[in-house]
Amino acid sequence: MKSMMPGRYRIMGSAIRVSPVAVAAFHRLLIAALALGAVSVSSAAANAQATPAPAASTPPASPSPSASPMPMPMSMPMPMPNASASPAASTGAPPGAKTAQAPASGPPAPLTFLQRVTITVAPVWLLATNTDANAIPPPPPGLAGVGFTHDQPITNGLRVDYGVDFAFTDSLHLNAYHGNVGYELGRILTAIPNTAFVTGAMYDYTDSIALNYKVGHGLGLHVTYFDHQRSVVTGQCLNQKKCLDPFGGTVWNPLSIDEHGYLFGFSLDFGPKTRVGTLFNAAGDIKYIPRPATPSSPAVALDSLPGYRGTQTLYPFSFTLRIPISPSPTLVPSVTYINLPVLYRDSAVPEAYRGIAVGVSKAFSKNVTFSYTNFNLQSCRCIPRVPAPDNLRLAFGVMKLDLHTQL
């Protein structure tokens, strides 16, 4: 990001002259530190998608391993409940394993290897909905602006999610998934005296492998390995996975956010049965993040170096209400509360995020589902680099078309 901040500004009541080179270096370091704190929302965005449930032959879908456990909840760092529809609806997850029928009468024929495989391709449109994050309007009166330039566009782009699911049985599935999310932070007013800061667009992705088991009675369990990375920070080499080198190639970035680890989680559908499925869903994880015992880079010093801890265990959770206001069982509105602790490689301590996701999904068939989910998240007011009363805020939308096919 190109800094538009002047070389002379007032700090703590005294005028200090700073060279343009020093200012540029300081802004670059500060922006990197702030971007490190951007919430790990890849999971939440993918998992809180409002997706209806499987066809009538299977139970309503949830983040638990259903008859078709390709649901995003199982394939992302934070298993968020999807807004499952009634059993008559289709699903954003792939169709469940089906028993092959033998000719005429007789016992069902066993499924072949290929019949157990489901492929998912999901174009996804990512758009920012922050009211204070657009980099084009000027900063508030009396404040210098950092990032308020046209080279810092708001998030507005197309990505493609994809995955593959293998059904050992109707209740036991193994899947791999690649999911995307894009957002930017709201204006930050306390990081630099007399300055308003915006980040511009950032794009993340998460790759995961999950084993899902449907216990029954609405309960599902899963074990997941995930790797969350940042692919783009507009106009800068900050904390994305790879950066451009001076010769036009790419180099690995030692300050990459690189959040990876393991999830041991559950999802439970409960409450009254409605035409859009069970009314409530609760989901939670034991999130195990292995890290070195000492900081991997000096950048951790910007995030309370004395408090650095290595390997840690976190406990994200969510609660979803499916809203049966539509006469159609395939049209499912939902509201999800998210509590999402994240721990990046170069963060000294976890950052706690919480917020609301409001979504709606429409199943057109067992293989085609459209959904839109809007997220509104904010961090705790406990981040050293963003002094209270300010905090990190982001709002963004995820518009998605899930397409499934069984081989």
Buried (B, 14 or more C-beta within 10 A) or exposed (E): BEBEBEEEBEEEEEEEEBEEEEBBEBBBEBBBBBBBBBBBBBBBBBBBBBBBBBBEEBBBBBBBBBBBBBBBBBBBBBBBBBBBBBBBBBBBBBBBBBEEEEEEEEEEEEBEEEBBBBBBEBBBBBBBBBEBBBBEEEBEEEBBBBBBBEEBBBBEBEBEBBBBBBBEEBBBBBBBBBBBBBBBBBBBBBBBEEBBBBBBBBBBBBBBBBBBBBEEEBBBBBBBBBBBBBBBBBBBBBBBBBBEEEEEEEEEBEBBBBBBBBBBBBBBBEBEEBBBBBBBBBBBBEBEBEBEEEBBEEBBBBBBEEEBEEEBBBEBBBBBBBBBEBEBBBBBBBBBBBBBBBBBBBBBBBBBBBBBBBBBBBBEEBBBBBBBBBBBBBBBEEBBBBEEEBBBBBBBBBBBBBBBEBE
